[in-house]
């Protein structure tokens, strides 16, 4: 009877050490939170019909979807998938300069505008 009692205590102690060893002593990340705080968009190479845009997000660990719209009008151009703070896509070129801005589809944070030149 005494052996069963001690065996039960030993089993409980082993389970506790397994639990603590797998989670309690694991290193805690002290890095920045991945809650989106800023989006930037930059223009890139242009062809006769499109221009490449580059999206960067802060912090750099953030991933999600960013929609690019024209100016302050909610006219959808493209949705760019951002992975670890960076994503690229192409927007349709128009005949005059266009101002575009990005915003995250979730949580809806607007970013900085850029002017996309429409080269002759």
Secondary structure, DSSP 4 states (H G I P E B T S, - for coil): -HHHHHHHHHHHHHHHHHHIIIIITSPPP-SPP----EEEEEEEEE-SSEEEEEEEEESTT--EEEEEEETTS--EEEEEEEBTTEEEEEEE--SS-EEEEEEESSS--B---EEE----
